[in-house]
Amino acid sequence: MPNILLCNDTASFTETSVEATTVGGLRSELGLSTEAINVNRVVANDTHELRDDDMVAAVKTNKKGGKTKS
């Protein structure tokens, strides 16, 4: 069971114990189906293995922002 530093829906990383050993498992465990997952500041695929103290950020991929000029 890895202890990771997780940033999900917050602006900071929180120490989190998870059952998942891969990014794909983490997606399932935390319901992160549409987010891009960064591990140690690099986009990781679902087969990437998680290790203790990895910095894991879930990034929403469908966000739109900014104001349009009229």
C-alpha positions as CSV (number, residue, x, y, z in Angstrom):
1,M,0.0,0.0,0.0
2,P,1.8,3.1,-1.2
3,N,1.8,6.4,0.7
4,I,1.6,9.1,-1.9
5,L,1.4,12.9,-1.9
6,L,-1.9,13.6,-3.6
7,C,-3.3,16.8,-5.1
8,N,-6.9,16.3,-6.2
9,D,-9.4,19.2,-6.1
10,T,-7.1,21.2,-3.9
11,A,-4.1,23.5,-4.3
12,S,-1.8,21.5,-2.2
13,F,-0.5,17.9,-1.8
14,T,-1.8,15.8,1.1
15,E,-0.2,12.6,2.3
16,T,-2.6,9.8,1.3
17,S,-2.5,6.0,1.7
18,V,-4.0,4.2,-1.2
19,E,-4.6,0.5,-2.1
20,A,-3.7,1.1,-5.8
21,T,-0.2,0.2,-7.0
22,T,-0.6,1.7,-10.5
23,V,-2.1,4.9,-12.0
24,G,-4.9,2.8,-13.5
25,G,-5.7,1.3,-10.1
26,L,-5.7,4.8,-8.6
27,R,-8.1,6.0,-11.2
28,S,-10.5,3.2,-10.2
29,E,-10.0,3.7,-6.5
30,L,-10.6,7.4,-6.5
31,G,-13.0,7.7,-9.5
32,L,-10.7,9.8,-11.6
33,S,-11.9,8.7,-15.0
34,T,-11.5,12.0,-17.0
35,E,-8.4,13.5,-15.2
36,A,-4.9,13.4,-16.5
37,I,-2.6,12.0,-13.8
38,N,0.8,13.5,-13.3
39,V,3.4,11.6,-11.2
40,N,6.3,13.6,-10.1
41,R,5.4,16.4,-12.6
42,V,5.2,14.0,-15.6
43,V,2.0,12.8,-17.2
44,A,1.8,9.1,-16.4
45,N,-0.1,6.3,-18.2
46,D,-2.3,3.8,-16.4
47,T,0.4,1.1,-16.2
48,H,2.8,3.5,-14.3
49,E,3.6,2.0,-10.9
50,L,3.1,4.1,-7.8
51,R,5.8,4.3,-5.1
52,D,6.0,5.7,-1.6
53,D,6.3,9.5,-1.6
54,D,5.3,9.9,-5.3
55,M,3.8,13.4,-5.9
56,V,0.5,12.6,-7.7
57,A,-1.7,15.3,-9.2
58,A,-5.1,14.7,-10.8
59,V,-5.7,17.4,-13.4
60,K,-9.1,18.1,-14.9
61,T,-8.8,17.8,-18.7
62,N,-12.2,19.3,-19.6
63,K,-11.9,22.7,-18.0
64,K,-12.5,25.8,-20.0
65,G,-11.6,29.2,-18.7
66,G,-11.1,32.9,-19.4
67,K,-13.4,35.5,-20.6
68,T,-14.2,36.1,-24.2
69,K,-13.8,39.6,-25.6
70,S,-16.8,41.3,-27.0
